[in-house]
Amino acid sequence: HFYVVESTTDVSADVLDARNLLGMDMELQQDASEPQILIYHTHSQEGFVDSVPGDNSTTIVGVGEYLTELLRDRYGYQVLHNTNVYDLRDGELDRNRAYSLAAEDVKQILTEHPSIEVLLDLHRDGVKEGTRLVTEVNGKPTAQFMFFNGLSYSKRNGPISYLENPYIQENLALSLQLKLACETYYPGLSRKIYLK
């Protein structure tokens, strides 16, 4: 009911042990004196059907800025929003190296701000033409979203050593707990958690 597992990976019941994932305390301490959350965009050039060329406020970067403001101003968290561009090389869209380039900056940011506990790589979902992933929240049409977890595991080859992720359990716990909170307060707002 909560997950979509991408066909190239696999996940075992012990990895998705609900008692374990729900038993982990994923709550952030609201100490706004130091950064707690980092939002960044591996694919900063992702836009929407109504995005205005050259206006980042209408792209996924604008969504990141809005989320940053909400988390900071409404909920009191200290949030860093990294708007660096990783998917443009010499003026051309190039997503092949974007994750490696972003990883370098993220590691540097975490070195400078070890207080950061949550990293969000915010993306726009790529869907087929004509697909509208919209629900209603408080009488307003609202875009649905999904949580995405990388498992660093290939169905064909097993663990992917060059994609080491020592925080898989914590990441799964956070996304499941956030998904359940979404279902409690805004049923249908979040889609199934995508595992790849």
C-alpha positions as CSV (number, residue, x, y, z in Angstrom):
1,H,0.0,0.0,0.0
2,F,2.9,2.3,0.6
3,Y,5.7,1.4,-1.9
4,V,6.5,1.1,-5.6
5,V,9.6,-1.0,-6.2
6,E,11.5,-0.2,-9.4
7,S,12.0,-3.4,-11.5
8,T,15.8,-3.2,-11.5
9,T,16.0,-3.4,-7.7
10,D,14.7,-5.6,-4.9
11,V,14.0,-5.1,-1.2
12,S,13.6,-7.7,1.5
13,A,11.1,-7.8,4.3
14,D,13.8,-7.3,6.9
15,V,14.8,-4.0,5.2
16,L,11.2,-2.8,5.2
17,D,10.5,-4.0,8.7
18,A,7.6,-1.6,9.7
19,R,8.2,-2.0,13.4
20,N,11.9,-1.0,13.0
21,L,11.1,1.9,10.6
22,L,8.3,3.3,12.7
23,G,10.3,2.8,16.0
24,M,13.1,5.1,14.9
25,D,12.9,8.7,16.2
26,M,13.2,10.8,13.1
27,E,12.1,14.0,14.7
28,L,14.4,17.0,14.3
29,Q,15.2,19.2,17.3
30,Q,14.0,22.7,16.6
31,D,17.3,24.4,17.4
32,A,17.3,27.1,14.8
33,S,20.7,28.4,15.8
34,E,22.4,26.0,13.3
35,P,21.3,24.6,9.9
36,Q,19.2,21.4,10.2
37,I,18.0,20.8,6.7
38,L,19.6,21.1,3.3
39,I,17.5,21.5,0.2
40,Y,19.3,21.2,-3.2
41,H,18.5,20.3,-6.8
42,T,20.6,17.9,-8.7
43,H,18.5,18.8,-11.7
44,S,17.9,22.5,-11.2
45,Q,16.7,22.9,-14.8
46,E,13.5,20.9,-14.2
47,G,10.6,23.1,-15.1
48,F,6.8,22.8,-15.3
49,V,4.3,23.2,-18.1
50,D,3.9,26.9,-17.0
51,S,7.5,27.6,-16.2
52,V,8.8,30.9,-17.6
53,P,12.2,30.5,-19.4
54,G,14.9,32.2,-17.4
55,D,12.8,32.6,-14.3
56,N,14.0,30.1,-11.7
57,S,11.1,31.0,-9.4
58,T,8.8,29.1,-11.7
59,T,11.0,25.9,-11.8
60,I,11.8,23.3,-9.2
61,V,14.3,25.8,-7.7
62,G,11.3,28.1,-7.0
63,V,9.5,25.1,-5.3
64,G,12.7,24.6,-3.2
65,E,12.7,28.3,-2.2
66,Y,9.0,28.1,-1.2
67,L,9.6,24.9,0.8
68,T,12.6,26.6,2.5
69,E,10.5,29.6,3.5
70,L,7.7,27.3,4.9
71,L,10.1,25.2,6.9
72,R,11.9,28.3,8.3
73,D,9.1,30.8,8.8
74,R,6.2,28.6,9.7
75,Y,7.9,25.7,11.5
76,G,11.1,27.3,12.8
77,Y,13.7,25.1,11.2
78,Q,17.0,26.4,10.0
79,V,17.2,25.5,6.3
80,L,19.9,26.0,3.7
81,H,18.8,26.1,0.1
82,N,21.6,25.4,-2.3
83,T,20.6,26.7,-5.8
84,N,23.8,25.7,-7.6
85,V,23.4,24.4,-11.1
86,Y,24.7,20.8,-11.7
87,D,22.9,19.8,-14.9
88,L,24.1,22.5,-17.3
89,R,27.6,22.2,-18.8
90,D,28.7,24.9,-21.2
91,G,25.1,26.0,-21.7
92,E,23.9,22.5,-22.6
93,L,21.6,20.3,-20.5
94,D,23.8,17.4,-19.2
95,R,22.3,15.3,-16.4
96,N,24.9,12.5,-16.7
97,R,27.4,14.0,-14.3
98,A,24.9,16.1,-12.2
99,Y,24.8,13.7,-9.3
100,S,28.6,13.5,-9.0
101,L,28.9,17.3,-9.2
102,A,26.2,17.8,-6.6
103,A,27.8,15.2,-4.3
104,E,31.0,17.3,-4.2
105,D,29.1,20.4,-3.0
106,V,26.9,18.4,-0.6
107,K,29.9,16.9,1.1
108,Q,31.5,20.4,1.5
109,I,28.2,21.8,2.9
110,L,28.0,18.9,5.4
111,T,31.6,19.5,6.4
112,E,30.9,23.2,7.0
113,H,27.5,22.5,8.7
114,P,27.6,19.1,10.6
115,S,24.4,20.1,12.3
116,I,22.4,19.2,9.1
117,E,20.3,16.1,9.7
118,V,18.1,16.0,6.6
119,L,19.1,16.4,2.9
120,L,16.3,16.9,0.3
121,D,17.2,16.6,-3.4
122,L,14.0,18.1,-4.7
123,H,13.0,17.1,-8.2
124,R,10.0,17.6,-10.6
125,D,8.4,14.3,-11.5
126,G,8.6,13.3,-15.1
127,V,5.2,12.0,-16.3
128,K,3.5,11.3,-19.6
129,E,1.9,14.1,-21.6
130,G,-1.6,14.8,-20.3
131,T,-1.0,13.2,-16.9
132,R,-2.1,15.4,-14.0
133,L,-1.1,14.3,-10.5
134,V,-3.4,16.7,-8.6
135,T,-5.5,16.3,-5.5
136,E,-7.5,18.7,-3.5
137,V,-6.3,20.1,-0.1
138,N,-8.5,22.4,1.8
139,G,-10.6,23.1,-1.3
140,K,-7.6,23.9,-3.5
141,P,-6.0,21.9,-6.3
142,T,-2.6,20.7,-5.1
143,A,0.1,18.8,-6.8
144,Q,0.8,15.4,-5.5
145,F,4.4,14.4,-4.6
146,M,6.3,11.3,-3.8
147,F,9.2,10.3,-1.6
148,F,12.0,8.5,-3.4
149,N,14.5,6.2,-1.7
150,G,17.7,4.9,-3.4
151,L,18.5,1.4,-2.1
152,S,22.0,1.0,-3.7
153,Y,21.0,-2.5,-4.7
154,S,20.7,-4.1,-8.1
155,K,18.4,-7.1,-8.7
156,R,21.0,-8.5,-11.1
157,N,24.3,-7.7,-9.3
158,G,23.3,-7.2,-5.6
159,P,24.8,-4.3,-3.5
160,I,26.2,-1.4,-5.6
161,S,29.5,-0.6,-3.9
162,Y,30.1,2.7,-5.7
163,L,26.7,4.0,-4.4
164,E,27.4,3.4,-0.7
165,N,24.6,4.5,1.5
166,P,25.0,3.8,5.2
167,Y,21.7,5.6,6.0
168,I,19.3,3.4,4.0
169,Q,17.3,2.4,7.2
170,E,17.1,6.0,8.4
171,N,16.1,7.2,5.0
172,L,13.4,4.6,4.7
173,A,12.2,5.4,8.3
174,L,11.9,9.1,7.5
175,S,10.0,8.6,4.2
176,L,7.6,6.1,5.8
177,Q,7.0,8.4,8.8
178,L,6.4,11.4,6.5
179,K,4.1,9.4,4.2
180,L,2.0,8.3,7.2
181,A,1.8,11.9,8.4
182,C,0.7,13.0,5.0
183,E,-2.0,10.3,5.0
184,T,-3.1,11.4,8.4
185,Y,-3.4,15.1,7.6
186,Y,-3.9,15.2,3.8
187,P,-5.0,11.8,2.5
188,G,-3.9,11.4,-1.2
189,L,-1.4,14.2,-1.2
190,S,1.6,11.9,-1.3
191,R,1.9,9.1,-3.8
192,K,3.5,5.7,-3.0
193,I,7.1,5.8,-1.9
194,Y,9.3,4.9,-4.9
195,L,12.2,2.5,-4.2
196,K,15.0,2.3,-6.7
